Amino acid sequence: GLGARTICNDTSLIGARGILLHFDRDTCVRSRPTQEELVSAAGPFMMPVEQTTDACILIEDPPWGSHDYPCYLIVRGDTIVVGGSYLENDSVQSIRPQERERLLENARILGIDTTRVQPKGEWVGFRPYRPTTRVEIEQQQDDSSNIRLVHAYGTGGSGWTVYTGVAKDVTELVLKDC
């Protein structure tokens, strides 16, 4: 994680701040769009029928999202997370009032009835980011050592998405180094 900045003297590693609201999946009330929202080009996109299944949704395009402020919903077990942000070098450890309003609007846009349900929690985290993901074996000074230090970090907000591929890359590196 971010500790690699100090431990590995990796000055290219920075934190990218992310924010989430957590909703209880079982009690989360879903909304139905109004007719005006369905036909309005300026209105938010919502499911045209009542939502009966869950899906992960990410919007990084205006008017609902951007690279720095994506609009997303991810189902994780009994929790639905709604985000978010991707702010490099922002070290604020709590959700700002205007960010909370935007997250609630994201939840509404993505089909959660925010007039009838409130989040069960919130989260602020700092994703380890660097310009290129570091996946390599550090060469040891003492060739007689059987210990190999494998670096695999710096994916930023993509860690949950790419961890399987990174693990495969690490496996290939380790097997090649044996």
C-alpha positions as CSV (number, residue, x, y, z in Angstrom):
1,G,0.0,0.0,0.0
2,L,1.0,3.6,0.6
3,G,3.7,2.3,3.0
4,A,5.8,1.3,0.0
5,R,6.6,5.0,-0.5
6,T,8.7,4.9,2.7
7,I,9.7,1.2,2.8
8,C,10.8,1.1,-0.8
9,N,11.8,4.7,-1.2
10,D,9.2,5.0,-4.0
11,T,8.6,8.7,-4.4
12,S,6.3,8.2,-7.4
13,L,3.7,6.6,-5.1
14,I,0.9,8.8,-3.9
15,G,-2.6,8.4,-2.4
16,A,-5.7,8.8,-4.5
17,R,-8.6,9.6,-2.2
18,G,-11.8,7.7,-2.6
19,I,-15.2,8.1,-0.9
20,L,-18.1,5.8,-0.6
21,L,-21.5,5.5,1.1
22,H,-22.7,2.0,2.2
23,F,-26.3,0.9,1.9
24,D,-27.8,-2.3,3.3
25,R,-28.6,-4.5,0.3
26,D,-31.5,-6.3,1.9
27,T,-33.3,-3.2,3.1
28,C,-32.3,-0.7,0.4
29,V,-35.4,0.8,-1.2
30,R,-35.3,1.1,-4.9
31,S,-36.9,3.9,-6.8
32,R,-38.9,4.2,-10.0
33,P,-38.3,7.0,-12.3
34,T,-41.0,9.6,-13.0
35,Q,-42.2,10.0,-16.6
36,E,-40.4,13.3,-16.8
37,E,-37.1,11.7,-15.9
38,L,-37.6,9.0,-18.5
39,V,-38.1,11.5,-21.3
40,S,-36.0,14.4,-20.2
41,A,-32.6,14.6,-21.9
42,A,-31.3,16.6,-18.9
43,G,-32.8,14.3,-16.3
44,P,-30.7,11.5,-14.7
45,F,-30.8,8.0,-16.1
46,M,-32.8,5.6,-14.1
47,M,-34.0,2.1,-14.7
48,P,-37.4,2.2,-16.6
49,V,-38.8,-0.6,-14.5
50,E,-38.5,-1.5,-10.8
51,Q,-35.1,-2.9,-10.2
52,T,-35.3,-6.6,-9.1
53,T,-31.6,-7.6,-9.6
54,D,-28.4,-5.8,-8.7
55,A,-25.7,-4.7,-11.2
56,C,-22.4,-2.9,-10.9
57,I,-22.5,0.4,-12.7
58,L,-19.8,3.0,-13.4
59,I,-20.3,6.3,-15.2
60,E,-17.3,8.5,-15.9
61,D,-18.9,10.8,-18.5
62,P,-20.8,14.1,-18.1
63,P,-23.2,15.0,-16.9
64,W,-23.2,12.3,-14.2
65,G,-19.5,11.6,-13.7
66,S,-15.9,12.4,-14.6
67,H,-12.5,10.9,-14.1
68,D,-12.0,12.7,-10.7
69,Y,-15.7,12.2,-9.6
70,P,-17.0,8.9,-11.0
71,C,-20.6,7.9,-10.3
72,Y,-20.7,4.2,-9.4
73,L,-22.6,1.5,-7.6
74,I,-20.9,-1.8,-6.7
75,V,-22.6,-4.7,-5.0
76,R,-20.4,-6.4,-2.3
77,G,-22.1,-9.2,-0.5
78,D,-24.8,-7.6,1.8
79,T,-23.7,-4.1,1.0
80,I,-24.2,-1.7,-1.9
81,V,-21.5,0.9,-2.2
82,V,-22.0,4.1,-4.0
83,G,-19.1,6.4,-4.9
84,G,-17.1,8.3,-5.5
85,S,-14.0,10.2,-6.1
86,Y,-10.5,9.7,-7.4
87,L,-8.5,12.7,-6.0
88,E,-4.7,12.5,-6.2
89,N,-2.9,14.0,-3.2
90,D,-6.1,14.9,-1.3
91,S,-5.6,13.8,2.3
92,V,-8.9,14.8,3.9
93,Q,-10.0,11.9,6.1
94,S,-13.7,12.5,6.2
95,I,-16.4,13.1,3.6
96,R,-17.0,16.8,3.0
97,P,-20.7,17.9,3.2
98,Q,-20.8,18.7,-0.5
99,E,-19.3,15.3,-1.3
100,R,-22.0,13.6,0.8
101,E,-24.7,15.5,-1.2
102,R,-23.1,14.4,-4.5
103,L,-22.9,10.7,-3.3
104,L,-26.5,10.8,-2.3
105,E,-27.4,12.2,-5.7
106,N,-25.3,9.4,-7.3
107,A,-27.3,6.9,-5.3
108,R,-30.5,8.5,-6.5
109,I,-29.4,8.5,-10.1
110,L,-28.5,4.8,-9.8
111,G,-31.9,3.8,-8.5
112,I,-31.8,4.0,-4.7
113,D,-34.7,5.9,-3.1
114,T,-32.8,8.3,-0.9
115,T,-36.0,9.8,0.4
116,R,-36.8,6.5,2.1
117,V,-33.4,5.0,3.0
118,Q,-30.2,6.3,4.5
119,P,-26.7,5.0,4.2
120,K,-25.6,2.5,6.9
121,G,-22.1,3.9,6.8
122,E,-19.4,5.8,4.9
123,W,-15.8,5.2,4.0
124,V,-12.8,7.3,3.0
125,G,-9.7,5.6,1.7
126,F,-6.4,6.4,0.0
127,R,-5.7,4.2,-2.9
128,P,-1.9,3.6,-3.6
129,Y,-1.3,5.1,-7.1
130,R,1.8,5.5,-9.2
131,P,2.1,6.4,-12.9
132,T,2.8,2.8,-13.8
133,T,1.9,-0.2,-11.6
134,R,4.9,-1.7,-10.0
135,V,5.1,-5.5,-10.6
136,E,8.6,-6.7,-10.3
137,I,11.1,-8.8,-8.3
138,E,13.7,-6.8,-6.4
139,Q,17.1,-8.1,-7.0
140,Q,18.9,-8.9,-3.7
141,Q,22.4,-7.8,-3.0
142,D,23.3,-11.3,-1.6
143,D,22.8,-13.9,-4.4
144,S,23.0,-16.7,-1.9
145,S,19.7,-15.7,-0.3
146,N,16.6,-17.6,-1.3
147,I,14.4,-14.7,-0.3
148,R,12.9,-12.7,-3.2
149,L,11.0,-9.4,-2.6
150,V,8.1,-9.1,-5.0
151,H,6.5,-5.6,-5.5
152,A,2.9,-5.5,-6.7
153,Y,1.3,-2.1,-6.0
154,G,0.3,1.2,-7.4
155,T,-3.0,0.3,-9.2
156,G,-4.9,3.2,-7.7
157,G,-8.6,2.7,-7.9
158,S,-8.2,-0.3,-10.2
159,G,-6.9,-2.7,-7.6
160,W,-10.2,-4.5,-7.1
161,T,-10.6,-4.8,-10.9
162,V,-7.1,-6.0,-11.9
163,Y,-5.9,-8.0,-8.9
164,T,-6.3,-11.3,-10.7
165,G,-4.1,-10.2,-13.6
166,V,-1.5,-8.7,-11.2
167,A,-1.4,-12.0,-9.3
168,K,-0.9,-13.9,-12.6
169,D,2.0,-11.5,-13.5
170,V,3.6,-12.1,-10.1
171,T,3.3,-15.8,-10.5
172,E,5.0,-15.7,-13.9
173,L,7.8,-13.5,-12.5
174,V,8.4,-15.8,-9.5
175,L,8.4,-19.0,-11.6
176,K,10.8,-17.4,-14.1
177,D,13.1,-16.2,-11.3
178,C,13.4,-19.7,-9.8
